[in-house]
Amino acid sequence: MRLRQIALVAKELDPVVERLCSVLGIEVGFNDPGVAAFGLVNAVMPVGDTFLEVVVPNREGTTAGRLLERRSGDGGYMVIVQSQARDEDRKRVDDLGVRVVWEARLSDAHGIHLHPRDVGGAILSLDWMDPPSSWKWGGPDWQTKVRTAVTREIVGADVQANDPRAMATRWAEVMAQKAPTEEAGSFRIDLDEGGYVRFHPPQDDRGEGVSGFTVAATDPARLRSEAERLGCLDDAGEIHICGVRISIT
């Protein structure tokens, strides 16, 4: 398993995407027409060979729209991990009684979105690619849009949970990963092929969900300077965009 993509949900697409691109030094690689089936528009931005997506509902009654209402505004939406054990993953998910809310079966890509009530915190997606270095959801020419002068990779996802230990244990079980390790009250799953997912107690009253992500920065000073210029840096020195906290390593 490897952390490959983080999806955020917003009320408006362009302002959020422009801010993320400016602060992280990245650019849009793809606007996927396929998300119209979910009542969404989106933008996908490569960060090295990992990806950041922003989705915006454009009709009533969408899952993303309900999340915006439930969590009182923009925030995290989905964590997508890559696994090359497609068949084993699906059998394990079924054996664990986890509902699949959406599935894509293509010759070069496969993905299953898991019901957040059966996993906890957010939509978790297990995705397979052929070849493994590709990423169908990034668009046909995402490699030409990669910019790494400021930020080179997404390395971690943070999830706010009422019971971080229980949720981390469940995610580890669903992903067939080692038991989470505890660090200062939070519980972290280190994925065996790269990246991590960390579960922490609530830091606000917005409920459970994806609360942030961590990037490996090539130029952290430039990143922080731009965040400050755009008013995305709070008094504690933390970067906040689209209702999530962006950490730097």
N, C-alpha and C positions, 0 to 999 in steps of 0.2 A: 504494500500500500504506500502511496505517495500523495501528499497534499498537492493538488494541481490547480484548483480554482476556488475563489471566494466570490459569492454573489451578494450584492447589496440591493435593497429596495428603496426607492425614493419617490416623492410626489412629482418631481420635475427632473427630466433627464439632463438637459444641457448644462445647467449651472453646476450640478454635482460632478458630471464628467469633466467639465473644464477645470474645476478645482482639483480633482484627483490627478488629472494629467499634468497640471502646472506644478503641483507640490511634488509628485513622485517622478516627474520627468519622463512620462510615458505618453503614448498616443493611442487613439482608437484604432483597432485593427479590423473590427467587423461589427456590423449591425445585422443581427440574425433575423431574417424574415420569419423563421420557423417559430419564434416565440409568440407570434400573433395567435397561435392556437391556444395559448394560455391567457389571451387578453392583455398582452404586454408588448412594449417596445424595449429595446435594450442597446447597450454598447458594451463591447468586449475589448479589453486592453491587455496585450501581453506584457508581462513583467518578467523578462528573461523568457523561460519556457513555462512559466506559471501564468495564471490569468486572473484578472479582476473584472467582474461584470457588474453593471448597474442595470436593474430592471425597473420599469415604471408601468403601472397598470393604465390601460387606455379604454377600459370599459368597466361596468359595474359587476360585482359578484366574483371577483378573482381572489385566489388564495393570497396573492401579493397585496391586494387592496385590503383584505381583512387583517393581514399582519400589520399594515400601516396603521389601521385603526386600533388594533389591540395594543400595539406598542407605542402609540401616540406619536407617530412620525417616522422619519427615515431611520433605517438601521440595517442590521445584517439579515440575510435571507437564507443562504444555502452554503453548505460546505461540500465540495466535490473532491473526492479522492480517486486516484487511478489505481486499478488493480488489473493484473493480467490473468487472474484466476476467475474468469467470467462465470463458468458453469458452477464451480465450487462456491462462489459467492452467492449465486442465486439459490442454490440448494440450502446453504446455511441460513440465509435470510428466511426462506420458507420454513425451514425446520424450527427457527426461533419464533415463528408466528408474526414476523414483521410484514406489514402490508406494503406492497409496491403501488405507489400512486401514479406512476408513469414509467413507461419503458420504451427505449429506442433500440431497435435491432437493425443495424445496417451492416454491410459487408466489412466496413473498416472502422466501425464504432458501435459501442453498445453502452447503454447507461440505464440504471434503475434509480428512481427517486423513492426514498423510503418515507413512510408516513411519520411525521414528527411525534405523534402521540405514542408510537411504538418504539421510538429511539430516544426522543427527548430533545428539547431545546431548539431544533431547527430541522429543515430538510437536509438529510444526508444523502448524497448520491455516490454510487459505486460505478465507476466508468472504466471501460476497456477500449484500447485503441490498437489499430494495426496500420503501420508499425507503432510500437510503443512511444516513439519520440514525437509522433504526430498529435494533433489535438483538433478534432473535427469541429468542435464548438468555437474554435478561435477564428474560423474562416479559412478560405482557400489560400491566402497568402500572408498569414499572420507573421511569418518569419521576417518579412520585409518591414514590419512595423515595430520590431523590437528595438527599444532604446534603453541602454543600461548605464548611461553616464551618471545617473543619480541613484537609481534603484535597480537591483539586478534580479531579485527573486522574492516571492512570498514564501515565508518559511513557517508561519504558524497562524493558527486561528484560535480565538478566544470565545468561549461560550459561557454566558451567565446562567447559573442553575441554582434552584432552591436547595437541591441536595447534590453538590458537585461530585461527591464520591460515587453516589448511585448512578448518576448520569454518565460519568466517565467509565464506570464499569460496564454499563450497557453498551456504550459506543465501542469499547474495546472488544466486547463479545461479538457484536454485529460485524466488526471489521476483522475479526480473528487476529487481534494484536495482543501483545503482552499486557498484563495488568497495569493500570496507570500508577504512576509514582506521585507521592504527595510532596508538595513544596509550599510551605507557608499557608496551609489551608486550601490551596488549589490542587487539582489533580490533572496530571499531564500524560497524554498518550504520545509516545515517540513512535511515529510510523516507521516500519522497518525499511522503507525505501526512500525516506526523506520527508521532513516536515513534522509538525506536531499539532495536536489539538489539546487545548488547555481549558479546564472547567473551573470556574471560580464562583464564590458566593455573590449574591446580588450587590451591585454597587449603586443601583438606583431603583426606582419604583416602576420600571418599564416591563418587568416580567422577564421570563426566560428567553434566551435567544443569542444569536451571534453578536458579541459586543465589541469585537475588534480583530485586528490581524497584525502580524509582525512582518516587516520587510527587512531584507538584507540590503543595506544602503552602500552604494559606491561612494557617494558624496553626502554624508549625513549633514554637514554644515550647510550645504546648498539646500537640502531638503527642509531643514528646520527654518532657514532664513525665508524661504518662499512661503512656508506655512505661517510664519509670523506676519509676513507682508500681507497675506490674504485674510488674516484674522482667524486662522485655524489653530493657533497655539494658545492654550489656556494659561492661567497664572501659575500652574504647577509644571508648565513646560511640556504638557501632553498635546498631541495632535489629534484633533477631532474633525472628521468630515463624514457627512451622510449618517450621522448618528452613531458612529463607531469610533473607537480609539485606534490610531495607527501607531504602533511601536516600532522602534528601529533597533537593529542589531548590527 
